[in-house]
Amino acid sequence: MSDRDRTPRRDAGQRRDGGDRRDGGARRDGAPRREAAQDRYGRQGASRRDGGNRGSARSDRGTRGTGSAGRPDEPALPEDVAASDLDSEVRRDLLTLDKTNAENVARHLVMVTRLLADDPAAALLHARAARRRAGRVGLVRETLGIAAYSAGEWQEAVSELRAARRITGNPGLLPLIADAERGLGRPSRAIEIARSDDGQALTGEDRTEMRIVESGARIDLGEADKAVVTLQNEDLSPGRAGTPVARLYYAYASALLAADRADDAVTWFMNAAAADVEDVTDAELRLVALAEGDPGDQPDVQTVKEPSDSDRVGGGEVEREAVVSRQGDLMTPESHAGELGETVVTNESAAAEPDVAADMRVAAAAGPVDQPATEGVSEPSGSQPAADSLVARYDALLLDLDGTVYAGHRALPGARETLGEIDTARFFVTNNASRRPAEVVDHLTDLGFEATSGQVVTSAQSAARLLAEHLAPGSRALVIGTDGLAQEVREVGIAVTRSAADRPAAVIQGHSPQTGWAELSEAALAIDAGALWIACNTDATLPSERGKLVGNGSMVAAVANATGKQPLVAGKPAAPLMADAIARSRATRPLVVGDRLDTDIEGAHAVGLDSVLVLTGVSSATDLLNAPPEQRPTYVVGNLTDLFAAADTVRIGAHDGWDVAINGTVVTVRSTGRGEPRSVLPALAWAVWSAADEGALDLSELSVTSPDSDVLSVLEAVGVKAVR
């Protein structure tokens, strides 16, 4: 049985638009709040063994109790609260405590359950008392986190829920943590949690809760359209019922309303009301408020005359009211589909003012409305790569980002279209350690790409993993890099410092635009004192739309020059990052796609994978011809659109359409009349490498030419500086 089953459960009583709940407790939009009344946890309202009834939560709070021996700062415990009121499985978590302490902790937990729904502030006092007595018990920390969340103590909630998750491993706490981050005014952090690997791995109700929180965070950021799309990945089929379904429908309605789609919002508030069999949402009240507040923005109410019973089974004529959109399309409840036969829609008399609110209540009670939830989701183009295409030969693409997919804030030619059309699994493998996966996803999304955090593998993640493999949990590491890198380090259980004076056990160095002399000097001091040194990558340059910028490798070189030492390297071309990407992809035939010979292609060699060089970034055609064996790709293409090309035309090797002759240092290229332009560089590279490996060509003196001006133009088009 999971920890989640043994703790106060969530309820859905809060409004999803960030407003106050009907009971007056402020709640975050879409918050996965937990409810207190749960038989297994406290058996609230059950009969006492002596035949008496327990008092209500509020009367308990006023009862003079036994208190907690030796703990005058703790809230009193009513005499009728017994440790045995706690479920036996829950009490097992307290067996590590001495008997007296375990009994008091259990009684405080029972009080949390009794008070949480009606008086969360009082429940919080009992949860804190339990935590002071049993701070190493995961269930106690989780209970305090839930109580703090319910009381609106967001920072305490985040701290305690994170601690509970570290102790218990309970993934169901992530939505609560994310929503508490929203309470702290950090919706971007909530989205980052939702898009993290753990957030993406959630299933069932936990997954839905996380999507609800993410949608609310999008609304917080003014991204209402994204809030709508976030929930469209869930099952929004009308006709279902139950609390989780009602919560989802309600959240979707709120997102639609925030996106100025009031008509659609009304539809989904009605669906929420119909699904809400336990009355945990205020969907009906929202419908009334929408109708009374601005009826002009709501659907027109018309009367639908159904076929008379005599037409069917001999009864009299029946009329019912339904909501009809302004366009005149009858929104018929799915449960009645096919039952009405022909319907006649007539407008209400102009002299009679319809009771819009009442009509909405009637329509809501009638049942769910069948409306597709796919608006705003782009449909795939349907184009499939040919069977002989390059991309069709592999089951995953391990794509570099900078210089391959984009350059700074600009998508590279053909990248969006290509990645949007292929079905092959793709993972973005980047040496850039300055951004966390969620930030990378945001950047990709802004440029028009589709991606999730689970598809992003960074050198910061791999470097943090290396740290965890070399250091004991709780050790301290000096971080030279962004806050994102620091967070990756914290998440593997390593403490972070920015000063060598703290005697760190290791230094981890990644790219940051803010890194300067002071930061590099701290790294040098720590390394000289014996700290382990791990570099996220050693890229000397960083491509941008302006050209090559100083990369992390140049900063690493400065520290190496000062200390006389070399770091362990996590990123490409070293194996750790590529190994992590392969493991993440679970592919059997992955293809590495990148723009740098010295990182992407050499990294592919390090783990034995095929690779393709894309000539949109750092490495040029001339660099390709001069590449040493460990940096030679399997294929070379102009840009990502050539992934659709026939694999044999872009594979580096001999090609029938091109004749390459080498005389001394001069390479002459001729067309045989059958060659494709995209095959000329693969053929040229193969001939040059073969001659160089045999010692027949000095690459430093290489010159390429052709007697055919058309061939010269083709060579120059692919980036070869030919001699005319």
N, C-alpha and C positions, 0 to 999 in steps of 0.2 A: 504494500500500500504506500502510495507516495506521500511525501510531506505535505503536499498541497491538500490532500484529502483530510489531513489531520489538523488543519488550521482554519480560522474563520474564513468562510467563502465569500466571493464577491457578490454584490447585488448590482442591479442595473437601475436603481432609482434615480440616479443623477441625470440631469439634462445633458445632452451631448453637444450643446452649443456653447458650453462654458457658463451657462446661467446657474442660478441657485437651484438646489433640489427643493422639492415640495416640503421636505421636513426642515428646510432652512439651512442645511449644511452645505457650504460652498464646495463644489466639486469641479475637477477639471473636465473639459470637454472630452467625452469618450472614456472617462476614467474607469478602469476595471476595479471598482471598489468592492470590498468584500463585506459580506453580511455576518452578523454575529450569531444569530439563532441557528444552532446546528446541534442536533441531538448528540452526535459523537463527541463534540467538544465540551459541551457544558450541560446538555439536556435541559435547556431553559424551559421552565414551565412544567417539567415533569413532577410527578408526585414524590414527596419525600418518603423514605422508608417508614417513618413514624406516622404516615398518613396525612401530614400537613402539607400545605402548598408553600412553595418558595415565594417570597415577596417579589414584587416587580423590581426592575433594575433601579428605579429611582428610590423606592422605599429601602432597598438594600443599602443604597449609598448613605441613607440617613440613619441606618441601624447602628447602634453601638455594638461594635464587634470585639473580637479578641485581640485585634491588632496583630503585629508581628513581633514576637519576642526579641528584644534587643535592637529593634529597628524602629525607633520612634518617628523617623522621617517617612515611613511607609503609610499608605492609606489603610484604614482599619478594615479588617475582614469580618463580615457578618458571621455570627455563630452558626447559622444554618448552611454555610458554604463548606463543603467537605472535599478533600482531595479525591475521594472516590467518585465525585461528580464528573471528574475528567475521564474520558475514555481510557480503557486499560492500555490500548496501544500507544496512546499519547503519553501515558505515565511511564511507559518503558523508556522513553527518551530521558527521563529524569533519574534513572537508576544509578547514574554515576555520582549523584549527590548523596549526602548523608540523609538518613530517613526524615529527620525533623525539617531540614532545609527543603527536601523534595516535597514534603507535604505543604509547606508554606508557598512554594513556587506554584504548585498545582492549584492551590486555592486562589492565588492571584490570577492565574490563567483563566479559571472559571469566571472570576469577576470581569475579566476583559470581555469574555463572551457575553455575559449578561448586560454589560453597559455599552458595548460598542455601537449598537444601532441608535440608541436614544441619547447617550451622553458620552461621546468619544473622548472628551477631555478627561472625564473621570476614568474611563477605560485606560487611557494613556498612563495615568498615574500608577495603576496596577501593573501595567506592562513594564514600566520602568522599574518597579519594585522587583518584579520577577527577573529582569535583566541584571540588576545589581547582585542578585543571589546566584544566578546561573548564566553568566555571560558567555560561557563556552558551549552552551547547548543551542544547536541550530534552531530548534523549534521556538525557543524563547526569543531569540533574536528576530526570527520571522514574525512572531506575534507582536513584538514591539514595533517592527517596521510597519505592519498593517495598522496598528493603533495610531502611530504617528501620522501615517497617510490619511486615515479617517479624520484625524483632528486637524489636518492641514499643516502639520509640522513637516514641511517637505524635505528640508535638509536632514533632519533626523531619520525620516523615512528612507531616504536614499542610502544613508550610511548603514542603517540596520539591515535593510533588505539586501544590500550588497554583501554584508558580513554573513547573513544567513545563507545566501547563495554560495558563498565560498565554502561554508561548512557543510551544507546539505547537497549542493549541486542541483537544487530545484530550479529547472528552467522556467517554471510557471511564474516566477517572481519578476522576470524581465519586463512584462508589460507594466507592472506596478512601479518598478524603478524608472522606466521611461516616462510614465505619466507624472511621477513626482518631479522629474527634471523639468517637465512643463510647468509644474507648480512653482518652481524656482525661476521661471522666466527663461528657460533654456530649451526652447522647442527644437533647435538644431541638434542638440545633444540627444533629445528623445528620438529624432529621426535616425541619428547615427546608431543608437542602440537597436532600433527596429531593423536597420539594414545590416547590422553586424552578422557574422556567421551564425552566432547563437540565435539571434533574432530571426534569421531566415530559416533556421532549422526547427523552429517551433511548429507544432502540429495541432490539429483539432481546435478546441476552444481557445487554447493559449495563442495560437496563430491569429485567430480572429480578434482576440483582445488586443494583440499587438498592432494589427492593422487599424483598429479603431483609434488607438492612441496615436499612431503615425498620421492618420487622417486629421485628427484634432490638432496635431502639431503643425501640419501644413496650413490649417486654417489660421493658427496663431501667427504664422509667417505671412499671411495674406496670399497664400497659394491655394485658393479654393479649388481651382480646376485639378490640381494635383491631388488634393484631398479626395475629390470624387474618384479619380482614376485609381487611387490607392485601394479603395474598397471594391472596385469592380473586379478585382482578382478573387474575391470571395464568392461564395455561392449565394447569389441574390435572387434565386428562383422564388417567386411568390408562391403562397399556398402552404408554407411550413408554419409551425407554431412552436412556442417555447421561449424561455427567457433569453438564451444566447441569440436566437434568431431575431427576436424583438429588438435586442440591443443593436445588432448589426443593421437592421432596417432603419432604426432610429438614427444611428450615426450617419448612414448614407443619406437620409433625408436632410440632416443638418448640414452635411457637406454640399448637397445640392442647393440648399437655401443660401449658404454662404457664396455659392457661385452664381447667385441671381437667377436660379432656375426654380422659381417659386412653384410653378405648376407641377414639375416633377417632384419637388419636395413634398407637396401635398399628397401626391400619390404614395410616396414611401412612408410618410407619417401614417397614412391610412393602413398600409401594409403592417407597419409596426404595431398599431393599435389592434389589428386583427390577430397578430401573432402573440400579443402580450396577454397570455391567459392568466398570468399571476399578478398582473397590474403593477409591474415594476418600473415602467416608464410613464411619462406624462404625455404620451403621443396624442391622446384625445384632447388634452388641454392645449397642446401646441396647435392642433387643427382649429380649435375655437379661437385661439389668439390670432392666428393668421387670418381667419375669416373676419373677425371683428376689427382687427387692426388695419387691414388694407384689403377689403374685399375686391377692389378693382384689379388686384394682382393675382386673384385666385380664380380657379376655373368657374365658369358659369354653371349655375344649377338649372337643370331642365328635368322635365318629367318624362319618364319612359313608360309607354303603354305596352305592357307585355300582351301576348296573345291570351285571350280569355280562356278560363278553364274549360269552357264549353268547346273551344277549338281543340282541346286536348282530351279532357276526360269528362266534359259536361258540366263544369263549374261556372261560376260567374266571373266577370272581368276583374282583373287584379291590376292595380297600379302600384308602382314603387318609385321612389326617388333615387336618382343616381347622379354622380358628378360627371359632367361632360366637359371636355377640353374646349378652349375657345375655337379650335379648328373644327369643332363639331364631331370629333371622333368619340364614340361612346366608350368609356373605360369600364368594360364589363368585368365583374369579378370572375376570376378563373374558375371558381367552383360552379358558376352558372353557365360556363361556355358551352354552346351547343344546345342549351336547354330552352332558350327563349324563342328560337325561330326568328321570324322577321320582327324587327322592332320599329316603332314609329316614334321619332323624336320631335316633340313640340315645345316651343319656347313658352315660358311662363307668360301670363298676361301682363302687359305693361302696367296695368292698374294695380296689380298685386305685387307687393314687395316680398320676395321670398326670404325666408329665414335661413340665410346662408349657413350660419353656424349649425343649426339643427340638421340641415341637409347633409353637411359634412359628417356629423355624428352618425346619421343613418347610413351613409355610404361606408364609413369606417366599419360599422358593425356588420355590413353585408359581407365583408371578406376581403382578401387581398386582391390587389389590382395587377393584372398581368401586363407588365411593361418591361421591355428588354433593358438590361443594365449595361449595355455595351457601348453606349454613346461616349465618344471621346477616346476610344481605344482604336488605334490604327490597325487595319487589317493587313495581313501579310500579302505581299505582291503575288505570291503563288509561283514565281519563277524558281526553277530548280536548276542547279548546275548540271552540266552534261556529265555522263558517267566517266568520261576520260579527262575531266577537268582536274586541275591541281587540288582544289578543295575537296573533291569527292573521294580522294585517295586516303583521307585522314579522318579520324573520328573526333578530333578536337584541335582547335587553334590556340596556341599559346602566344598571344600578341603583346609585343612591346607597345608602349603608348607614345611617349615623346618622339616625334620624328617618324612614327609609323601610322598612328591613328590621327594624331593631331600635332600641331606645332603651336605651343602656347595656347592662345585663345582662338585658334582657327582650326577647324577640321580640315584634314588634308584631302586633296581631290579624290573623289570616288570612295572614300572611306565609309561615309554614312550609308550610301546606297548599297555598297557591297555587304557590309555587316548586317544591314537591314533585310537583305534578301536570302542569305544563306541560313540553312538550318543546322549546320555543324556547330557543336558546342564550342564556345569561345571563352577564354579566360585572359584577363589583362594582367600581364606580368611586368611589373615596372621596378626599375632600380631606384626610382625617385622615392626617397624616404620622408619627404617633407609633408605628405598628405596621408591621412588615414583612409581606409577603403571607402567609407561613406563620403568623404570629401572628393575622392576620385570619381565616385558615382555621380555626385552632384555636378562635377565639371563635365563629365561625359554627357549627362542629361542636358545640361545647358547647351552643349554643342549638337544636340539632336540624336545622340546614341541611346540605345537601351542597355542598361546594365544593372546588376545588383551587387551588393557588397561581397556576396559569396563568389562572384566571378573575378574579384580583384585580389591579386597576390602581390604583396609589396616586399621590398628588401627590408623595410622596418620590421615587418612581422617575422621574417626569417632571422634577422639579427637578434630580435628579442628571444626567439626560440633558442638560438645558440647560447645566449646569455643564460637562459634557464638550464641548459644542459651542463654548463660549466660552473654555475654558482649555486650555492645552497639557497633555499627559499628565505626571503627576508634580507638577503645581502643587498648592498647598496651599489648602484652604478651611477657614474657621472655621465649625463646625457649632453652631448653636443649635437643640437638639432632642434627641431620644432617641438611644440607641445604634443603634437600627434605622435611623434616618436616616443616621447616620455610616457604617454598613455599606453602604448604598446608594451613598454617595459613594465609598467605597473601591473598590467593584466597578466603577466606571467609570474607574478609574485615577487618581483625585484623592486626594492625601494629606489627612489630617484633623488639625485642631488645635482646641483649645478656648480659645486665647488670642490676642488681637490682637497681643501682643508677638512672635509668630512671623511677622508681616508677611504674612498670608494674601492671596492674590490675589482671593479672593471670600468672601462670607458667604452661607450657606444657612440659612434660618430655617424651622423647622417646629414644630408643637405638641409641648410636653412639659409635664406637670404640675409638673416640677421647675424650669422656667424662672423666674428671678427677676431682681432688679435687677442683680446681678453679671453674669449672662449677657447681658442686654440692653445693659449698658454696654460689654462687650467687643465686641458687634456694632457699636455706635455708633462706638467708637474705630476699628475696622477700616474701616468705611464712610467715615468722615471722612478716613482716610488714603488713600482711593482704591480700596478693594476693590469689586468687582462685588457687587451684592446681589440675591439670588434668594429669594423667599418661596414656600414650598410652597403656601400658600393665604392668603386674606385673610378667612376666615370670622370675623366678629366674635364669634359665640357658638358653643357646642358643645352640642347637645341631649343630655339625659340623663334618666333616670327621675325625677330630682329637679327638673328644669327646665333652664333655659338656664344654661350655664357659660361662663366666659371662654374665647374661642377664640383661635386663632393670629392672626387679623386684629387683635384688640385689642392683642396684643403687637407686631405689626408697626407698628401706628399709633403706639405709644410710641416705637419706634426712628425712625420717619419724623418724628415731632414733634421728636426730639432732633437729627436730622441735616439736616432740611429736604430729604431725598431720598426717592424712591419706588423700590420694588424691581421687578424683573421678576417676574411671577407665573406659576407653573406650573399651579396648580390652577384648578378652576372658579371664576369664569366665564371665565377665560382659556382660550385654545384648546389649549395643549400637552397637558394631561391628556386632554381629550376626543379630540384627534387620536390620542393613543396608544391610547386605548380602542377607537376605530374600527379602527385598524390591527391591534390584537390580535384583535378579533372577526372581521375579514375579512368583515363583513356588508355587504350592499348596501342594506338597509332597516332600520337599527337605530333603536330607540326609546329615548329618554332618560327614565328614571323617577326622580323625586326629590321632596323635600319643601321645597326652598328655591327661591324665585323668583330671588333674587339670585345664586345659584351654579349650581344644577342647570339651571334653565330658561334663564337667560341664557347659560349655557355651551352649551346645545343650539343657541341662536340663533347663537352664535359660529362654529359649524361647520355650520350649516344643517340641523339634524336636527329631526324632530318630537319633542314631549315631552309628558309627562303629570305634572301636579302631584298628589301624594298628600298628603291633609290629615291626616297622622299625625305631623308634625314641626313645623318652625319656622313656615312660612308658613301663614296662616289664610285662610278664605274672604274676610274683609275685606281682607286683603293682596292677594288675587287681584283683587278689584274695583278696587283702587287701583293695579294694576301698570302701569308704563310699557310701551311697545310692546316693548322688548327683553327684557322679563321675562314675556311672556304665553305660556302653554303652549298646546299643541294640544288637550289634553284635561285634565279634572280629575276625580279620583275620591276616594272617601272613604278607601279603603285598597286594598291589593294585590289583594284578592278581586275588585275591580271590573275587573281586567284581563280577566276572563271575560265582562264585560258587552258587549253589542253596541256596537261602536265609535261608531256614529252617536248613541247615547243619551248618551255622555259627551263627545262632541266639542263644543268651545266654538263656538256659533253659534246661529242662530234655531231654535227648536223649536216644532212645531205645538201641542204640549200646553200651552204657556205663553205668556201675553200679558204683555209688559212695557211699561208706559207711563211716560214721564219728563216731569215738569212741574217746571221749575226745578231744585231740588236733591232733589226727592222722587221716588223710584222705586216704582211700584206694580205688584205682581205678582198676576196672576189665572190661575186654571186654566181651560182650555177643556174639561176633562173627559177629555182623551186623554193627558195628560202623565205621564211616569214621574217619581217623586220624584228619581231621580239626574240627571234632565235639567234640573232647575230652576236649579241653579247655573251650568251652561254657558250656558243661555239668558239668565240675568241678567247674567253677565259680558259676554256679547256685546253686549247692549243698552247697558250702562254704558260699555264701551270705545268703541262707535260714537259715542255722544253726546259723550263726552269728547274724542275725536279731532276732532269737528266743532266743538268749542268750546261745545257746548250744555249742558255739565254740569261743575260745579266739584266734583272728587272730594273735596276737603277738607270740603265741606259735605254730602256724600251721606247720605241716609237712605232706608231700604227699608221698605215696609209692604205690607199687603194687607187688603182688606175681608173676606177669608175666613179664619176662625180656623184651619181645617185647613191652608191654605197657609202661614200664619204658623208653624205647628208644623213643616211641612216645611222652611221656610227656616231655622228655628232648629236643626233636626236636622242640617243640612249646615253649620252654623257661621255663618250670616248673622244678625247682630244686628238683627232687624227691630223696627220701631216699631209697637206695638199701639195 
